[in-house]
């Protein structure tokens, strides 16, 4: 469906702290299985269900996110922007 990359800390402690904050937020809307390196997620919003996977891009300070399901009323661009905003605030 859609794949995008977002900045992700290379420092293991910063990566773990960010992952913990995002995982806590994710738990309010769905569930995830994985580590700081890779995993998958799914959840529900008032507009519909979403699902996907994530993985660290080896040799790069980026996280690749692949959306496999999203509400049809929500654009991929909007989801990418919201993910970037959430990671910047975390």
Residue, then its C-alpha position, 0 to 999 in steps of 0.5 A: x500500500x505505502x512505504x515511507x522512511x522517518x528519522x530514527x536515533x542511532x544511539x541505542x538508549x535514545x532509540x529505546x526511550x523513543x520506542x517505549x514512548x511510541x509503544x505506550x501511545x500505540x497501546x491506546x489505539x491497538x497493539x504491536x509486536x516487535x523490538x526497537x529494530x523491527x515489528x508489526x502493528x495494528x489498530x483502530x481509529x474512528x475512521x477505520x482500521x490500520x496495520x503495517x510493519x516497521x524495520x530499521x534501515x541498516x546503515x542508516x538513521x532511518x526507520x522504514x514503515x510499511x502500511x498494509x491497511x489504512x482508512x480509505x478517507x485518510x491519505x498516506x501523506x497525512x499518516x506519514x506527517x502524523x508519524x513524523x510529528x509523533x516521533x519528533x515529540x516523543 
